[in-house]
Amino acid sequence: MDRSALGERRLVRRLFQLYAGLALYGASSALLVRSGLGLEPWNVLHQGLSERTGLSMGVVLTALGALILLLWIPLRQRPGLGTVSNVLVIGVAMDATLAVVPDAHGTAVRVALMASGIALNGAATGLYIAARFGPGPRDGLMTGLHQRTGVSVRLVRTSIEITVVVTGFVLGGTVGVGTVLYAVAIGPLAQLFLRVFAVPAPGEGGTVVARRGRRRAILRS
């Protein structure tokens, strides 16, 4: 197969991963909402704002994502297709899933929804990040603040997530065991699924996603 055909297949795969990942991200977040056992940090804030404004969580997520994109201007961050799609797709997928999945009743069902939501969220993260179409608005905010302030990414991310969780909780968002389990599990899950869904760059057999000293983590497709 010639390079042009390979390039087209690679692009189709990347686009599929982007939109499948974003849709799955919204759906998996909705499962966490229905479990009632706690949400991921940003969705604690989205739920709190939804409770206060009467808007759906998906609409709040989309509107807040658009506002965060405005903060990219002074931070000198450049959005990509994935950034804009993140704003538009996740909220729609979340609201669509919330419309068809009822609130859970019974401990077993709630735990199953929570576990499924966390696992699928990890898969969704791996799908859309591996597509390499640009970071989401909230990730760009984190990296932009890191670049402009010189503060470590870890500290910036921790500070942002503590702020949004506390604010969301005060506004009425759900914080619980699911929030803690999500925080513990999402990193390893995302790394696992980045390996599974990695799209090699043209002419390469893998993608380097992490380096530390002389060691490399290579993602093979």
Disulfide bonds with the S-S distance in Angstrom:
none
